[in-house]
Amino acid sequence: MSMATKNLLLPYVMFLALLHQVLGNEAVNSGQYPLVVSTWPFLDAVRAGWRAVDSGLSAVDAVVEGCSACEELRCDGTVGPGGSPDENGETTIDALVMDGVTMEVGAVAAMRYVKDGIRAARLVMKHTKHTLLVGEQASAFAISMGLPGPTNLSSSESIAKWSKWKENSCQPNFWKNVVPANGCGPYHPRDSLDLIEGTCSKDMETVEPRSSLVGLHSHDTIAMAAIDKMGHIAVGTSTNGATFKIPGRVGDGPVTGSSAYADDEIGACGATGDGDIMMRFLPCYQVVESMRLGMEPKLAAKDAISRIARKFPDFVGAVFAINKNGVHAGACHGWTFQYSVRSPEMNDVEVFTVLP
């Protein structure tokens, strides 16, 4: 090729290079983010997260603001104070926040006397080298870091629900293989009682299906993911756990990889449902790892749920998945699931429905 021909082609080559650069930037920043996604139609919580991320705050700040709004609103009675009493009538809080850039996590579990679960989790991540603090020591830490407390987390509604449950012989509950089978305890292992009495019990107690224990209004979680204007990803969760749970029970809410997971290089996931079952499978870790291997969010979500359903056909649960480009999807089993999304092309939060 002559020098004259090269000189003629140079402007065209430069134009193609510039066009590729522009199109490449559009592919990364073409309206996919900022983005906020949440389990359930928690519209005001998503709006709070969106206001934070749209104003230029980080993804971590956005999920903290969004989950905190849900705690204050006591979403569905299953997030924040005033709901989901345990067997003693007490409400406790589980929460988690994860930074997809650094992979740092802060979480609290079975936290008493402090209502700000997600902010307590953020303080664990920010001011300690630990990942998870639990129980009264988590409460003491949160208060020492400036959060309000100690506070009674029960409400007139939660106490009334607990009183009615007590009147119904504490049914349903989360005990099994114990006596008394249909009462409020104290409970003893059935096998040990048989040994003491020198008998061999042949009768089998009726086992409540898990769907009767875990449902939309007995156990729920807000799991939220955000992608900020820099394209960084974070997730957060908050819940007051399963209604009438055995005191000390911790569900999947503060368990990394179960209720939520985020990796800046890949995407994020949030989960809700029967945490006692779901935490055995780390569905959100599974979703992100499936996307890492090239699976689209929809298939990754379905695959994670199907792995659980094969082992526990009567479980109820759901996940949402988003990749780093803002593509989102959901999957569920045992109930109809809804998740909420706010992105730049939307005028307000939109709710997506996923059928089992």
Secondary structure, DSSP 8 states (H G I E B T S, - for coil): --HHHHHHHHHHHHHHHHHHHHHHHHHHSSS--SEEEEETT-HHHHHHHHHHHHTT--HHHHHHHHHHHHHHHTGGGTSSSS----TTS---EEEEEEETTT--EEEEEEE-S---HHHHHHHHHHH-S-SEEEHHHHHHHHHHTT---------HHHHHHHHHHHHTTT-S-S--SEESTTS----EEHHHHHHHHT-----------HHHHSSTTTS--EEEEEE-TTS-EEEEEEE--STT--TT---STTSBTTTEEEETTTEEEEEEE-HHHHTTT-HHHHHHHHHHTT--HHHHHHHHHHHHHHH-TT--EEEEEEETT--EEEEEESS-EEEEEE-TT-SS-EEEEE--
